[in-house]
């Protein structure tokens, strides 16, 4: 996953951010306990959002406790303790991470590929466990990851085609959140456009680096001018953010609505603030406004 699906912290209440972090910590501990410690190092904020959304749609009971962790050994952090409520999200994270590692092995040079083969070997037992729980999700993600590789190998110039596998993967994961047919339909649409959004945002952020390293990037294949490519990406991102909001508005949300609203309506449109330089620029602008 990409890590673009985050809250907009400046407009978030303290207790809301505490709950958000509690989901991230709960997922992290779930991964370590059930699938292996190394998966914890690869957890992205995208899955924290999916974990909150899963619990919000299914209206599950959530118990929060303050616990120690490896990263914060001296101070306790809020953590969701109802591990079963996070199991689907944790399994989806495991399956996604494993196939991302497989994709990295194919795309990398010998030395990097050798390192990630060792990582894949360590991750495999956890992956097999998740695969047994959710075989259909696993086979779907595997199929679309192979489609992504095919598209990149063919140097496909269609940005819509390049986005499709990531969009379908997120759609599969999101629709598995609920058994309610109506919610399932809208979750599928929300997930599809979340995937499309994250793929284009990542392609836009990596554009200069991909040009320098000779990596596949559909934006560069269509636009030789970087500014023109980024403008096109921004237009497509805005379209997907609008579609995400539309699908989200039709889903039955039972709890944590303020947190999810923040992510959908503020976090996604301000996705550039996931970049450290952009965050610094934003903070400087905020300081100037206050002064």
N, C-alpha and C positions, 0 to 999 in steps of 0.2 A: 504494500500500500504506500501512499504518497505522503500522508501527514498534513494535508491541506484542510481537512474538515475539523476546524477548531472553533472554540468560542471567541468572541471579541471581548477580551478581558476588561478593557477600560469601561465598558458599559454593563459589566456584570456585578451583581451584588456579592458580597463576601461569602455568604452561606451557599449561594449557587455555585460559586467556584469551588468551594469545599466539597460539595456533592459531586461535581464533575470530576475532581481529582480523586474522590473516593472510588468512583467507577474505574478510573484508570488503574489505581492501586489494586482494586479487587481483581481486575483482569490480569494484572501482572502476577499477583499471587496465585491465581487460578492456573495460569500457564506454568509457573514453576512447580506447583504441586502435582498437576495432572499430566503435563506434557514435556517437562524438562526445563532446567534453568536457563538454557541458552535462548529459548524462545522469548524470555522476558526482555532480553537485550534488543529484540527486533520489533517490539510492540509499538505501533503508531497511534497517534491521536484519532485516526479514522475509526479505529475499533472501539475507542472509548465512547465516541458518538453512537456507534451501532449498539453498544451495550446499554446506554441510556435509552435509546429508542426502543430496544427490545423490551426493557422493563416498563417503559411508559405505555407501550401499546398493550402489553399483556397484564398491566396493573398488578405486578407481583410485589410481594412484601420484601422490603429492603431494610436490613439491619446494618447500621454503620458503627464501627468501633475504631478507636485510635490504636494503631499498632506500629511497631518498629519495622523497618525494612533495611535492606542492604545499603541502599543509597543514603538513607537518613537514619543511621544507627543510634544517634543520640536523642532525637526527638521523634515522638509518635505522630503519625499521619492518619487522617481519616481514611477508612477502607471499608468497602462493601463486603460483608461477611457471608451473605447468602450465596455461596459459590454456585449452587445449581442454577440460579437465575442468570449467571454469566457463562454457563457452559457452552451454549450455542455460539455466542460471540467468540469465546476463546477457541473453540474448534474451528470456526471459520478463519480466525487469525492464523492458526497453525497450518491449515491447508494452504492458505494464500502465501504465507511466508515460505513454506517448503517449495512450492512451485516457482516462487520468485527466485529462490536460490538455484533451482534447476535451470531457469532461464539465464541467470547470471553465468553459470558454468558454460553454457553454450556460447554466450556472447563475449566471453573474456579470453585473454591470452593464456598461455600455458601456465604461468606462475599463479595468476589470480584464480584460474580455473582449478588448479590443484588444491589451493587453499579452500575453496568453496566445496570441493568434493569431500574434504574432511568434515566441513561443517554439515553438509548434507547427510553424511554417515551418522553424525551425532544426533541430527534432528529426526532421523527416520523412525525410531520407535514411537515418538510422540505423534508423528504424522500417521503412522499405521493405526494408532489408537483413535485419532480423530476420524480417519477414513472409515473405520468400523461403525462409528456412531452416525456419520452422515455420508454414506457412500454416493448418493445422488449429487450432493453438493460437490463432493470431491471430483467425481467424473466430469461434471460440468465445468469446473474451474480448470481441470486438466485439459479439456477440449479447447477452451477459449485461450489458454496459454499457448497451446500449440498453434492455434490460429494467429496469435500475435507474432509468434516466431516466423510463421510463413509470410505474413504481411511485411515484416521487417526485412526478411531475406529477399523478397521480391522488390524491395524499395518502392512500395506502393505510394503513389503521390496523392491519393484521395485521403484527406484528413478525416472524413466521416468513416471510411473503412478502417483507418488506423485506430480510431477511437473505439470502434465497435467491440472488440474483445474485452477491454477493460470495463466498458459500459455494461456488457452482458454479465460479467463476473459480479459486479456490484449489484446488478438487478437480481441475480440468483441469491446472493447473500441476503439482500434486503427482504425479498419476498418470503424467505424462510423464517422471518421474525414472527409471523402470525399465521394462524390456521384459519382465520376469518377470511372467506373468499373476497369480500369487498376490500378489506384492508390489504390483503395480499396483492390485489391488482394495483392499488395506489402505491404500495411499498415498492413493487416492481418498477413502476415508472420513476419514483423518487430515486431508487438505486441506480437505474439506467443513466439518469442525467447527472447523478453524483459521480459515476464512473467517467462519463464524458467530460465533465468539468475538471476532474483531477488529472485526466490524461492531457488535456489541452493546457492546463495551468503548468503542469510539469514540463511539457514540450516547450512552452514559452520561457520558463525559467532557465531551462538547460540549453536554450538555443545557441548562445555564443560558445558554450563548452562543447556542444555536439559538433558545431562547425569546425572548431579547432581540432577535435579528436577524430573527426570523420565518422561520427556515429549517425545512425539513422534518426532523422527528425523530419516529419512530414511538412512542418512549417517551412523549413529551409528548402525543401524540394519544390515548394510552390512559390516562395517569395525569396528572391535573392537579397532584398533589402530588409534588414533586421527590424527596423521601425515599422515597416509595412506589415511584416509577419506578426509582430506583437500586437499591432492594431487589430488585425484580423482575428487573432487569438482572443483578444479582449472582447470583441463583439460576440464570438461564439460562447465564451465563458458567461457573459451576461445573459445570453439566451438560455443556457442551461440552468443558471441560477434562478431565472424566472420560472422555468418549468419545474425545478425542484420545489420552489415555494408553492406552486399551484398544486402539485401532487400532495405535498405535505399538508396543505389546508384541508384535504379531504380525508385524512387518516384520523381515526379515533385515538386521541391522546388522553390518557387518564391521569398522568402525573408528570412532573418535571417539565411542564410545558414552557415555563419561562426560560429554562436552560436551553431547550431545543430551539425555541424561537430565536434566542440569541445567536445560536450557531447558524441557523438557516438564513435569518434576515440580516445579520450583522457580520458573523464570522466568514461566511462564504464570499460575500461581496468584497470583504477586506482581506481576502486570502493572501495578498502580497505581503501582509505583515508577518507571515511565517518566515519571510526572508529577514535575516538579521539587519541588513543595511536599511531595508524599508522600515523595520520596527524603530530603528534609531532615528530615522528621518521623521517618523510619525511623532515620537516622543519629543523631539526638538520643536516641531510645529506646535504641539500641545503646550509646551512651555512658553513659546512666544505668544500664543493666544492668551494664556493666563496672565502673562506680564503686561 
